[in-house]
Amino acid sequence: MEHDSSLYIGGGFITVNGTPANGLVRYDGSNFYTYPVISSGSTAIVAVCFYNGEMYVGGNFDPGGGLNDIEI
């Protein structure tokens, strides 16, 4: 997803260039930027969109610790 001259990438990855990423990064053409951890378990971001200046992500968010999955 492209927004404000950056590419937003979601998926099932946990690192980008050795940096923890937990499924979501922003790439500005030169550098990757990560976001805070969304969950302590596995994460798979399958949708990224912007609405009224806010970013929304959808996917499978596993909170870990034996808790139920959170899917948005």
Secondary structure as GFF3:
##gff-version 3
##sequence-region A 1 72
A	DSSP	beta_strand	2	3	.	.	.	ID=ss1
A	DSSP	beta_strand	6	10	.	.	.	ID=ss2
A	DSSP	beta_strand	15	16	.	.	.	ID=ss3
A	DSSP	beta_strand	19	20	.	.	.	ID=ss4
A	DSSP	beta_strand	24	27	.	.	.	ID=ss5
A	DSSP	beta_strand	32	34	.	.	.	ID=ss6
A	DSSP	beta_strand	43	51	.	.	.	ID=ss7
A	DSSP	beta_strand	54	61	.	.	.	ID=ss8
A	DSSP	beta_strand	70	71	.	.	.	ID=ss9
###
